[in-house]
Amino acid sequence: MNTFYLLQTFAIAFALAVDAFAVCLTTACCRPALPRAAALRMAFAFGVFQAGMTIIGWLAGSTFKNAIESFDHWVAFGLLAFVALGMLKEASKPVSCEEDCKDSSRGLELLILAVATSIDALAVGLSFSLLGKAVLFPSLIIGIVAALCSLLGIALGKSIGLKFKLGSKAEIFGALVLLAIGFQILIEHGVFGWL
């Protein structure tokens, strides 16, 4: 395993973890006394769903890879660009602490948030499959990074909350990372012949 592959995997993982980070940041801002058990529940759920959705996306891509092999790099780029544009759109929305003050650490609320924040991982898993990349190691890294970023979001939310609007800045950074990886895929496939 080369260093570039490892760095790329971590970059993707951090970009995907932005949604979970932002949700946890907002939750902790609203509930500074959020118990440790609630924080761990959220981190575990987000990590498991990010890893699981990556694998599901990869499996889905494996079923029709042969049919789109000639333009798979464009599909991968399109998926990453779609996810990145969605992240930029979310970053432009005003963050309201009052709207997000429900207990997001259990039950249906947690399930909905875990699914919603991991849809991007489904698209990334699909692009992994189309590019012929293995999925187990990246999905493990994606899950661990999502869990750690969730815990970080909760810790920051408790201490500085929305004062510095970290959630939207992280969304923008994550979107730029995904776009850069998308362009790198096109370059690898010779789309830009002069590069």
C-alpha angles and dihedrals in degrees: 000000000000127000094245092056090049093049091047091051092051091045090054091045093053092046091052092046093060094089093051090046092052093048092049092045091053093044092052091045089057095041109034089171092058105152121242091243090057091050091051092048091054094046092048094048094047093046094049094046094047091052094042095048090050090056093045090052091049092050091049091051092049091061095062103022095115092055094058103029094120094059102023092118089060090050091050091048091047092051093049091045091049091052091046093050090049089053091050090050091051090048091057094056117097112251115232116194093194093060093054101047097109119114098269095175101083148033126358093344091060092044092052092048093047091052094042094050093047101050088095089058089058090059092046091050089052091052090049089056094048090051092049094244124150115251111199099074095041092046090051091051091045091052095047093046091048091052093047093046089050090055090046091051091052092048092049092043090055093050107034105003119179094342093106098026092233093167096067093041090053090049091054092048092049092049092051091050092053092047091050091051090048092054090046089056090053091049091051089054092051096247090138099048094185094060 
